[in-house]
Amino acid sequence: MSISQRLLGSSCAFLFEKRTIHLGSSLEAARRMTRDRKRKIALANKKKKEDRLRRNPPPLPYKLELMLKSKGLWDNRHLRDKDENPVPVDDVFSLQHFTWPRYSIKEAIEKLRDFYDPTMFDNPNALVKAKIEFRMIGSKVTRFIEGFDRMVPIYHKYDEEIPSKTVCIFVPDEESKQIAVDAGASLAGGEDLIMDISKGRVDVSDIEYFLAHEDMVLSLKPLTGQLRDKVPRKQEGTLGNNIEYMVKTFTNGQKISIKKKCLRVFW
């Protein structure tokens, strides 16, 4: 009798341990297409969250807000400190007890002209430098204004600090072309100019801004690949009907960029 037969024939109970070998992975991975799809969804959700936080940044912790308020660092710093002293009624006054007089823009310009008169400081062509504050608060406290770039027109051109810019404009007829050239455009034309630029006959590498009349929108499609970000758009003010205004704005104007900041803390 063998040993196994003896063990099976005995009255004692034996516990046999059963061991199996698993040849596959314990963590089954999803299919490749499923993984790619879930990865794309996760990246899209992450981008949406970043955009949402960029538009509506989360508030600072309450304790940090109290600390900043106690130190006077909570609000944005203004160009002029708050002054509750009365406005003087005489020409001679003490700054300890009175505040600076307030003038309208027209009154301030007239007083500057008297100040720079040849009989006083003798500089009648001096530039007027102004600091302007804009109250850019949204409809709600938690809603912020998006940043943007705009070209501000300067109607009275001067030679200092703001150089003239090269402008090319696409117009539908010869009359509009003459108006654009008289306004200061470096290059103006219609269908023929578009064809020459698309074929490389005209070098536009030095052109800073491209403008266009609204009637030329469909004709500009061949130049989309060459102009790229400089393609005339109505949102940027480079596409419109007032040719003279657009040319003067982008030739002599000043570009202003508005950047959004959720909080400015001055330490």
Steps between C-alpha positions, in 0.01 A plus 500: 500500500636837404525798733222691324263204528578468869434870560172492310390186680568634847226652715695822563405811309774682314488853359672535165606850387405574142736728311434641155720695262344814338669560170327833424550846657323567828405851380347470159570814290227646284522499127725752332213694341324516836814630672548766233137607526515531878831689478345751259200546729729557799709758311185680382362511855834631629501777239140595584590519868804720430290734283231518767755584770663756271169677441385469861802451729424350839490748789784528747465330837299703750787532750734629230232749392467631858878531530527699174211726601660570838823607325320708239614277213166357391380752241690602187729796543368809325706763325375764741453433870161568649479856628203625703631851559290787360575661165659848539318809378811722481808484280730452801432212740671248728510134398476402865144630523381505137510266205608568143242682286303288254470615139324365197714394204420820313591720798820304565616539138433875510701537821786295351505733201531798734768315696713428190442841345814675359470755781538221762666166414519568125409151377171527311551165318546294817328162515210444737545181703195371684446206734155348462325249726231267366251332729490160331257315725263241355129464562580270795779492755611154389484584128810649339547682171701309243825649372509658156720699260380814325652770283420846638490776237711814547341776296773761555821333390829589666852383426607383846478148644240360257650414157284465191408145398478345155146414393363312199130526419281315251229718344229432239550801267742773394325772700548307823861433403569873466337568839721235662819637342415855609436374855850350518475139378830354377327266255144496366323302232229254407481167318825562311693566822361183658608298196851650503545428872376140467746434214791665682540794265458753782708478819283562807745383767540857630125566524391515864121517457267384223164674468208429271163636396203278585428445130841327464441221755442221248793612285747462790476119520812439282708702751393311812808277499742788443355759738404251776447705818499826304186416302253793534234430763209710618568417867846658474379808311692413183184436298243773442348764274668819625826478306648833607432434869653150489814613319562795734431284805751228410757739353524752784318318781630332813433135584366438850493156663273422795624214717277343762627449853280353768673683786786742534667478838759763590742376762 
